[in-house]
Each structure stands twice: as C-alpha cells, then as structure tokens.
Amino acid sequence: MIFKLLSSTLTCIVIVCAFASPAFGISLSCSSGDGGGAASSSESFNLDDSTSLKENLVLGSGSISMDRLAAGTGKNSLKQSLSGTGYSLQNDIDSQGDLHASTSSAASPEAASLGQNVGGTGSMSLNLQGVQGATNAGQEASVADGRLVSAQSLSAGQGISASQSTELAGQGGRVVAGALGKDNVIVANGGFEGYGIMDAHLDSAVLDHASAGGTAALDGVGLLNDDSFKAVSSDDKTRGLGIAGLRVVDGGIGNFNVGILNTNLNARDGVDHASQVAAATATSGGSYSSYALTGYRWNQNDPQVQLYLNPTGTPSGLTPESSQSAISAAANTWDDAVAQNIFADGTTVKIDYSKQVPNIFAGSSADTFSVNGWRNFGNSYLGATAYWTNGQKVNGYYSLTEADTVYNLDYQWTTDLNTAQNTGKLDLQSIAVHELGHSIGMGDLYTLPSSDPRKNDFAQVMNAYDAPQRTLGNGDMTGAQKLYGQPIAPAPDGTVTVYRMYSPSATDHFYTTSLNEYNYAAANYGYSQEGALGYFPSSDIDGTIPLYRMYSPTAKDHFYTTNYNEYSTGAVKSGYQQEGIFSYIYPNIVDGTGMLYRMYSPTSTDHFYTSNFNEYSTSAVKCGYNQEGYLGYVYYSN
C-alpha cells in the first residue's frame, strides 16, 4: 500500500493487517505540507504470517503523527524513516523469534520525534539513527539467542539526540551509542559472548559538540559509567579507552569488551579521524588466518613497553617473583614472534608496590604506566585488560599509550604448568599471554560470528581458554606480525637480507637491503612490513650478476631488473629513474637457492617480486598481476 497526500486538512488512516501467507511485504509513504515546508514518512515491513500490525496515521496541516503496534513470531523486519527540512530519522527493527513493538512518532517540517518500547525473544537487532545537517546521533542494541527489552527515543530539531534503556540476556549481545558533531565524534560500545545479562542506559546527542553518557553493566558488574565518559571527554583532545577480558560461563569461558573513543575532528595531523571502524579482521580460513585485530597498536618502532607488577594481594601458592616470571614469559612470547621489541628488554616486568592497580570496572583513568596486578572482581571474569589511546592514528591504527591488566583473586591460580593441567587452578602465564595480546592490539576470536571458521580454531591463544596454552598458534603469530613485522633470521655468510614492503595507498611493493630504511618507510610513508624476501649475494662474487633498481615517480613503482639494456634504455624511456646496483643475484641455480619471480600489474602499475611459487602462480594472479618469468636465484628466508 502506498499513500501520498499533500493536504491542509486532518486525515486519519487506520491500517490493520493479519496475514495468512508465509510473509508479507508492505510499503507506506506519505507527506504533508502547509506551504512553508513539508514532512515525509516512509515505512516498509516484511512480516511473518503470525505477525499482526496495527497503525494509526494522522496527516495534519504540515504534520504527520503515527502510532504503531506490531506483535508476532518468526522473522520480521520493520523499517521507518521521517524527514523534513534538513533532518531525517531512521528506525530499523529486525527479529527472529517473538516480537512486541509499540512505536509512536511525530514530524513537522522543522522537527520530529520518535519513541518506542520493544521486547522479544530469540535474536533481535534495533537501530536508531538521526541526521541533521552534517551531524548525527544514534543507538543500537542486539541480542543472539536470548531476550531483549528496550525503551528508545530519537529526536531532531534543536539538535539531534538519541537514548536507550536496554536489558538483554542471551548467548551474545551488544549495545552502541554514538554521535558526530562539528568538531568531534564519540562512540561507545559494549558487548559479550557466552551467556550473560547486560543492562545499558545510554544517551548520545549533538548541538554543536557531540556527547555521550550513561552506564553499561554485564552480569551486574559496571563496565561503563559517567567517570568513563568524563575520562575521554575532559578536553578537546582525541582520547579513547577499551576494556576486554575473559569470564566463566556455563559450559566454558566467555568474553566481554567495551570501549569509548572520542575523536577530535579538528586535529591537524593529516589523519581522517572521522572513520570510527577499526581494522578488525583479515581473511578467514586456515590456522594462519585465524586472528582478529582491534585497530589499536603501539605505533612507535620497538616500543619497549615497561610492564609493572604490584604484588599486593598475590594469591596463596604464588610469590611476587613467580608471578613476575610468568608475566614476563607471556610478554616475551609475543616479542619472540615479531620483528620489534614490543616489551622492555632486560627486566620486562618490574615489581613496584607504588604503582596503582586500576579498578577497571569503576571507570579508572590513564596514568601512563602499564600495570599488572590482582583484585577481587566479585564476578566470573578471569582477567581484564584496559587499553588507552591518545587518538593519533598511524597507518590505520590508533596509537596505544597504556595497557593495564588485572587478574581475578576470586579464583585459584598457579604458575606451575603441571598443576594447571591436572587441577582446576588457572595458569597465570596462559591467561597473561591472552590478556597481553589485547594490550598489543590482538582481538578475541570467540566474539566472531558462528559462521566464521576462525571462531572454531582453538589452537589460537586469542580464542577461549579451554586449557593451559603458553604458546601462540599460527594465527596469533600472523596477527602479531601484521602489527609489528616478521622476525628476520640472520642472513647466510656473504649475503644481505632483502626486506619486502607494500604501500596500499601507492599500490607499490618496495624492497630494501637496509633495515633502517625498512623501519623508516613503515613509520613515515605508510608501508606495511612483509618480512624478508630472501638473502641475496652482497657482492660481485663468482657466478653472480648485478640486480639494478629503478623508480618511477609517476607510476610510484619500484622496478628491479638484471637486464642492463632494460635498465639503461627501455625503462628510462618509460619514465623510470636509475638508482644503481641494488644487490647481486645468481642467474643459474646454486645449492640452497630458489627462483625469484617477477610480476606486473597494469592496473596498479606495480612490479612485484616473490620467491613463493604459490603466490606467483595463484594468489597474485587473482589480484591482477601478470607473470613475467623469473629474475634469477636467491637464498630463501624460510
């Protein structure tokens, strides 16, 4: 049914639907004006045959008002939008299970408001979004395999505002509040996996400045409160905080994570801060792909993060020294997997009773120290890590400035692996490896959708704690190396390591024999480190030929060739600049060497070199590269 009306009279339309077929789709649109402007409403419904819908729609002189009641089971989708002069409101309800939704709205050319009460069981998501000019505010809530009850409101006119009071219980859930103003963006979210009960009262609004506030609790434990929002909104600087951890649930281990990011849009740092969606995952699949990223990392080279341990409250059976050793071993597990020194060399963890152990569940503030310690949580969480950012973004990642980890004294702990394997005591080193993963930018796998194969890869330490695990899985290592580079093995005698890098913005693969250039290009020019391409002869020894390097500023492409005519004439005519002899290479096979292949993408004008035949024959071809044979033979790096 489609209704269109432009009128100065009062009209009442009553819609009553009871369906007898598997599902029905309905669309309804109307507008009303009085010569000084118009208000419009648009609705669409895809409803199960069990669902009833009743709506009273009143069109007045330049106004629209509506009362709607929907109730039923099965799969249902209800979408509504209101718009006027310079504003629009959007309300989406999607459910699979029992549903009861009561919605009232009113609109004029200058302003609109919407309020609703929604309840149901099964799986459900609610999304309210309001836009006025270049500003917006919104609220989201969702539950999986559980129940949800929410009272929500949204209005536009004198600014945009949105709020929700939501209680949800199920195998997973999430709430989000956000706002975009003229000078800042603020986004708050909270979620969990494994049965839990979340209670959230959140608001977001924009006049000129975007603001958000409220509370969120999981299983009766406060995760976000007014102090949390004040901590990231105390000045006009970009600030953020996140908290993540493990908790005991029926049948195993669950998780939780919350965060707030308040971004200053006027920061003159050349970064597009308006993007609030962090880089979260890589391609799914086998064990090497089983990782997730939070979008945060320590952005300085070799950050050498100094960890502190306040031993106050050390559990029975542990000593400050044994705890220090276990946490140090956990930190070094990550360090050993990457090219950089993430954690401090020497005394990785310093025992210091003066360092404050934060109360992560009470809106703790940053103090620049990364502290580990003990607290009675009074809940089912095993450990929790709170990480902070200054809001600066480098190559797509927000810069970490501090990460605190707290372990729950309500459980029994051990630093002896045999004891952990044969008793119910928790292994401190295993839990620390997982929690310190959060502190460097690694995300949980068990928060991923059930359809994602990474979620079922329990070989990764960033998955659920199902048994002591002190070593990283292949996916853990891949994720950490994406953040901090691959460790480089020493080059064989008489060779030099050639490092490979890639710039997504320039679509350029870059190769260098200088470790300083390798690190500098990553820190300053947006190149992602891809580890060692191979080991090349470092001098003109018997049986080698020169490998020349060139660069085209127009194509932004680095080009390497063993053909002197190509180097001296052909490539120069194509706009390439000569950069001399890069290294040497074997034209014929030598014991211990393998082929170095050359490829070219006409789309991205990028020359690409690899010693991996699968990459040459399959994956790079799928990315649009043409095979150009091989350059010669080099010693492989793995």
Order of alpha helices (4+ residues) and beta strands (2+ residues): beta-beta-beta-beta-beta-beta-beta-beta-beta-beta-beta-beta-beta-alpha-beta-beta-beta-beta-alpha-beta-beta-beta-beta-beta-alpha-beta-alpha-alpha-beta-beta-alpha-beta-beta-beta-beta-beta-beta-beta
